[in-house]
Amino acid sequence: MAAQAELPFVTLDVFTSTRFKGNPLAVVTIPAGTKPYPTQEQKQTIAREFNLSETVFIHEEHPDVDPKDKFTRRIDIFITTAELPFAGHPTIGAAVSLLDKGITTLITKAGPIPLQQPEPNTIQAAIPFNVHLHKKTLSVLSAGDPNFFAPGDLSPIPEIQAAELAAPIFSIVKGMAFILIELPTVELLSKVTGSAASFPVDQTLDAGWQEGFLGRYYFVRVKQGTDTVAIRSRMIEKSFEDPATGSASCALASYLTLAAGDAEPNRTVRYEITQGVEIGRESNILVTIGTKEGKINQVSLAGTAVQVMRGHVAL
């Protein structure tokens, strides 16, 4: 019988320093020389087995990485049903798991991500971005097709439903888009509920962008300053609520910075985002956006993570 490959894994709670808060993540390492090497289908099966919002695979060796480069790793990011080009909490969690190896760059399908460690156990990642504001809103889509929504797709609360219909749809990279739904109060945010709604990307997103993930990101500005904005948020996809969503946080921060106009074309804005409170998994996400001549030239995502479990996955 052929030898069975075993892949070491750890789980971490990301965007928190407290176990059982934040967003759980499985980090699976594929050691150099692993045979047989896990296939795409096997990685997807492992992600489905963990059944977390995301599972990340770290390649100790990969054709995209120079074998002499000891400080770069290729990572693959999966949800339970598909691979993602980029996601924030897997990037931060994977980077924290690699702190003792001195890794300075992660390579994702969306591009390379340089890493810094501004303080112990905290990672700051320079996020790849290709921002895009889509032309349509849910209101425009429903006006063009009276049957676009099924019963229960929108909130039954009129104020939330109006915000859902008017919300901008924004991509941080191709394949990661969010409906950015602003609400006036934290109390109203607490009344948001999931639904079976899954808006098809081929109808919702602009031509050339019709792929990947589309989620609903609800938020309240709890403090609005010139250079610092504090936000409470919730990310919901169908009936699933994510405790912390780095990609959505980056999309929201990018959108709000651009929407503020070009009165200050060269600026840096810090967004302190708290997510997951309503489901008992408070997460603290920091996004910094830099602009030059009115255009985004820097997206930085920072956070912490704490290890919870470790073991091996048998192939």
C-alpha positions as CSV (number, residue, x, y, z in Angstrom):
1,M,0.0,0.0,0.0
2,A,1.3,3.4,-0.9
3,A,2.4,5.7,1.9
4,Q,-0.2,8.1,3.0
5,A,0.7,11.8,2.9
6,E,0.0,13.8,6.0
7,L,-0.3,17.6,5.9
8,P,0.3,19.5,9.2
9,F,-2.3,22.1,10.1
10,V,-3.1,24.7,12.7
11,T,-6.3,26.6,13.3
12,L,-6.2,30.3,14.4
13,D,-8.7,32.9,15.5
14,V,-7.9,35.9,13.3
15,F,-8.4,39.6,14.0
16,T,-8.3,38.9,17.7
17,S,-5.8,38.1,20.5
18,T,-8.4,36.1,22.4
19,R,-9.2,32.5,21.6
20,F,-12.7,31.8,20.5
21,K,-13.2,35.3,19.3
22,G,-12.4,36.7,15.8
23,N,-12.7,34.6,12.7
24,P,-11.5,30.9,12.7
25,L,-9.1,29.9,10.0
26,A,-7.5,26.6,9.1
27,V,-3.9,26.8,7.8
28,V,-2.7,23.7,6.1
29,T,1.0,23.4,5.1
30,I,2.1,21.4,2.1
31,P,5.7,20.5,3.0
32,A,8.5,20.4,0.4
33,G,8.7,17.0,-1.3
34,T,5.1,15.9,-0.4
35,K,4.1,13.0,-2.6
36,P,1.6,12.6,-3.9
37,Y,1.1,16.3,-4.1
38,P,-2.5,17.4,-3.2
39,T,-4.6,18.2,-6.2
40,Q,-7.0,21.1,-6.5
41,E,-9.9,18.8,-5.8
42,Q,-8.2,17.5,-2.7
43,K,-7.6,21.0,-1.4
44,Q,-11.3,21.8,-2.0
45,T,-12.3,18.6,-0.2
46,I,-10.1,19.5,2.8
47,A,-11.6,23.0,3.0
48,R,-15.1,21.5,2.9
49,E,-14.0,19.1,5.7
50,F,-12.9,22.0,8.0
51,N,-16.2,23.8,7.1
52,L,-14.8,27.2,8.1
53,S,-15.4,30.4,6.2
54,E,-11.9,29.9,4.7
55,T,-9.0,27.4,4.6
56,V,-5.6,28.5,3.4
57,F,-2.9,26.2,2.0
58,I,0.8,27.2,2.3
59,H,3.2,25.8,-0.2
60,E,6.7,25.3,1.2
61,E,7.8,25.0,-2.4
62,H,6.1,26.1,-5.6
63,P,7.0,26.8,-9.2
64,D,6.0,30.5,-8.8
65,V,8.7,30.9,-6.0
66,D,12.4,30.9,-6.5
67,P,13.7,27.9,-4.5
68,K,16.5,30.2,-3.2
69,D,13.9,32.6,-1.8
70,K,13.5,31.5,1.8
71,F,11.2,34.4,2.7
72,T,8.3,34.0,0.2
73,R,5.5,31.5,0.3
74,R,2.7,30.8,-2.2
75,I,-0.8,30.4,-0.6
76,D,-4.1,29.2,-2.0
77,I,-7.3,30.3,-0.3
78,F,-10.5,28.3,-0.4
79,I,-14.0,28.7,0.9
80,T,-16.1,25.4,1.2
81,T,-17.2,25.6,-2.4
82,A,-14.5,27.4,-4.4
83,E,-11.1,29.0,-4.5
84,L,-10.7,32.7,-4.0
85,P,-8.1,35.0,-5.6
86,F,-7.7,36.9,-2.3
87,A,-9.2,37.1,1.2
88,G,-8.1,39.2,4.1
89,H,-8.4,37.0,7.2
90,P,-6.6,34.0,5.5
91,T,-3.7,36.4,4.5
92,I,-3.3,37.7,8.1
93,G,-3.7,34.3,9.7
94,A,-1.3,32.6,7.3
95,A,1.3,35.4,7.9
96,V,1.0,35.1,11.7
97,S,1.5,31.3,11.5
98,L,4.7,32.0,9.6
99,L,6.2,34.6,11.9
100,D,8.9,32.3,13.3
101,K,10.1,31.7,9.7
102,G,10.6,35.3,8.9
103,I,8.4,35.3,5.8
104,T,8.2,38.7,4.2
105,T,5.9,38.0,1.1
106,L,2.9,35.9,0.4
107,I,1.9,35.2,-3.2
108,T,-1.8,34.9,-3.9
109,K,-3.8,34.5,-7.1
110,A,-4.5,38.2,-6.9
111,G,-0.8,39.1,-6.6
112,P,2.1,39.3,-4.1
113,I,1.5,40.6,-0.6
114,P,4.4,42.2,1.2
115,L,4.3,41.8,5.0
116,Q,5.5,43.8,7.9
117,Q,5.4,43.2,11.7
118,P,4.7,46.6,13.3
119,E,4.4,45.0,16.8
120,P,4.5,41.4,18.3
121,N,2.0,39.0,16.8
122,T,0.6,41.7,14.5
123,I,0.8,41.6,10.7
124,Q,0.4,44.5,8.3
125,A,-0.1,43.4,4.8
126,A,0.1,45.5,1.6
127,I,-3.0,44.3,-0.1
128,P,-3.2,43.9,-4.0
129,F,-6.1,45.9,-5.3
130,N,-7.9,46.6,-8.5
131,V,-10.8,48.7,-7.3
132,H,-14.0,49.0,-9.4
133,L,-17.4,50.7,-8.7
134,H,-20.1,48.8,-10.5
135,K,-22.7,50.7,-12.5
136,K,-25.8,48.9,-11.2
137,T,-27.4,48.8,-7.8
138,L,-30.1,46.4,-6.6
139,S,-32.6,49.1,-7.2
140,V,-31.6,49.4,-10.8
141,L,-31.6,45.6,-11.2
142,S,-35.1,45.3,-9.8
143,A,-36.4,48.1,-11.9
144,G,-35.2,46.3,-15.0
145,D,-36.5,42.9,-13.9
146,P,-39.6,42.8,-11.6
147,N,-38.8,39.2,-10.9
148,F,-35.1,39.8,-10.0
149,F,-35.9,39.4,-6.3
150,A,-37.5,36.3,-4.7
151,P,-39.6,36.7,-1.6
152,G,-37.3,37.3,1.4
153,D,-34.3,38.3,-0.6
154,L,-34.4,41.8,1.0
155,S,-34.8,42.8,4.6
156,P,-38.5,43.1,5.8
157,I,-37.5,46.2,7.7
158,P,-38.2,49.2,5.4
159,E,-35.2,51.3,6.5
160,I,-32.7,48.4,5.9
161,Q,-34.4,47.4,2.7
162,A,-34.1,50.9,1.3
163,A,-30.4,50.9,2.2
164,E,-29.9,47.5,0.5
165,L,-31.6,48.8,-2.7
166,A,-29.5,52.0,-2.9
167,A,-26.2,50.5,-1.9
168,P,-23.1,50.7,-4.2
169,I,-21.5,47.5,-5.4
170,F,-17.7,47.6,-5.2
171,S,-14.8,45.3,-6.0
172,I,-11.5,45.3,-4.3
173,V,-10.1,42.9,-6.9
174,K,-11.7,41.0,-9.7
175,G,-13.5,38.1,-8.1
176,M,-14.2,39.8,-4.7
177,A,-17.2,42.2,-4.7
178,F,-19.4,43.5,-2.0
179,I,-22.8,45.3,-1.7
180,L,-21.8,48.1,0.7
181,I,-25.0,48.8,2.8
182,E,-24.7,51.8,5.1
183,L,-27.1,52.0,8.1
184,P,-27.6,55.0,10.4
185,T,-27.4,53.2,13.8
186,V,-25.8,50.2,15.5
187,E,-29.3,49.3,16.8
188,L,-30.5,49.0,13.2
189,L,-27.4,47.0,12.3
190,S,-28.3,44.5,15.1
191,K,-31.6,43.8,13.3
192,V,-30.0,42.6,10.0
193,T,-30.8,39.0,9.3
194,G,-29.6,36.5,6.7
195,S,-31.7,35.3,3.8
196,A,-31.5,32.8,1.0
197,A,-30.6,35.6,-1.4
198,S,-27.7,35.0,-3.7
199,F,-27.4,37.7,-6.4
200,P,-26.0,36.2,-9.6
201,V,-22.7,37.9,-10.5
202,D,-23.4,37.7,-14.2
203,Q,-26.4,40.0,-13.8
204,T,-25.2,42.1,-10.9
205,L,-21.6,43.0,-11.8
206,D,-20.2,44.9,-14.8
207,A,-19.0,43.1,-17.9
208,G,-15.5,41.8,-17.5
209,W,-16.0,41.5,-13.7
210,Q,-18.7,38.8,-13.6
211,E,-16.9,36.1,-11.6
212,G,-16.1,35.1,-8.0
213,F,-17.7,36.1,-4.7
214,L,-20.4,38.7,-4.0
215,G,-21.4,39.4,-0.4
216,R,-23.5,41.9,1.5
217,Y,-21.5,44.1,3.9
218,Y,-23.6,46.2,6.3
219,F,-21.9,49.0,8.2
220,V,-22.4,52.0,10.5
221,R,-20.0,54.9,10.9
222,V,-19.7,55.2,14.7
223,K,-17.0,57.9,14.5
224,Q,-16.1,60.0,11.5
225,G,-12.9,62.0,11.6
226,T,-10.8,63.5,8.9
227,D,-8.0,60.9,9.1
228,T,-9.6,58.2,11.3
229,V,-13.0,56.5,10.8
230,A,-14.5,53.9,13.3
231,I,-16.9,51.4,11.8
232,R,-19.2,48.6,13.1
233,S,-19.9,46.0,10.4
234,R,-21.5,42.7,9.5
235,M,-20.9,40.6,6.4
236,I,-23.6,38.2,5.3
237,E,-23.8,35.8,2.4
238,K,-27.1,33.9,2.2
239,S,-27.7,32.7,5.7
240,F,-24.0,32.7,6.7
241,E,-22.5,35.5,8.7
242,D,-18.7,36.0,8.7
243,P,-17.1,37.1,11.9
244,A,-14.4,39.1,10.1
245,T,-13.9,39.9,6.5
246,G,-10.6,41.6,5.5
247,S,-11.4,41.8,1.8
248,A,-14.8,43.5,2.5
249,S,-13.1,45.9,5.0
250,C,-10.6,46.8,2.3
251,A,-13.3,47.3,-0.2
252,L,-15.4,49.5,2.1
253,A,-12.4,51.6,3.2
254,S,-11.4,52.1,-0.5
255,Y,-14.9,53.1,-1.5
256,L,-15.4,55.5,1.4
257,T,-12.0,57.2,0.7
258,L,-12.8,57.6,-3.0
259,A,-16.4,58.8,-2.2
260,A,-15.1,61.5,0.0
261,G,-14.0,63.4,-3.1
262,D,-10.7,64.9,-4.2
263,A,-10.6,67.9,-1.9
264,E,-7.4,66.3,-0.5
265,P,-6.0,64.3,-3.4
266,N,-3.0,63.1,-1.3
267,R,-4.1,61.7,2.0
268,T,-3.9,58.7,4.3
269,V,-7.1,57.5,6.1
270,R,-7.2,54.9,8.9
271,Y,-10.3,52.7,9.3
272,E,-10.9,50.9,12.6
273,I,-13.5,48.3,11.9
274,T,-15.2,46.1,14.5
275,Q,-17.1,43.1,13.1
276,G,-18.8,40.0,14.5
277,V,-20.1,41.5,17.7
278,E,-23.7,40.3,17.0
279,I,-22.6,36.7,16.8
280,G,-20.3,36.7,19.8
281,R,-17.0,36.7,17.9
282,E,-15.8,40.3,18.1
283,S,-13.1,41.0,15.5
284,N,-10.8,44.1,15.2
285,I,-9.7,45.0,11.7
286,L,-7.4,47.9,10.8
287,V,-7.3,49.2,7.2
288,T,-5.2,52.1,6.0
289,I,-5.9,53.7,2.6
290,G,-3.4,56.0,0.9
291,T,-4.3,58.2,-2.1
292,K,-2.1,60.1,-4.6
293,E,-3.7,62.6,-6.9
294,G,-7.1,61.4,-5.9
295,K,-6.5,57.8,-6.7
296,I,-5.8,54.9,-4.4
297,N,-2.1,53.9,-4.3
298,Q,-2.0,51.9,-1.0
299,V,-4.3,49.5,0.7
300,S,-2.9,48.1,4.0
301,L,-4.7,45.5,6.2
302,A,-3.5,44.8,9.7
303,G,-4.5,42.5,12.5
304,T,-3.6,39.8,15.0
305,A,-4.2,36.1,15.4
306,V,-4.0,33.4,18.1
307,Q,-3.5,29.7,17.6
308,V,-6.2,27.4,18.8
309,M,-5.6,23.8,17.5
310,R,-2.9,21.8,15.6
311,G,-2.8,18.4,14.0
312,H,-2.4,16.6,10.6
313,V,-4.7,16.0,7.6
314,A,-4.3,12.6,6.1
315,L,-4.6,12.4,2.3
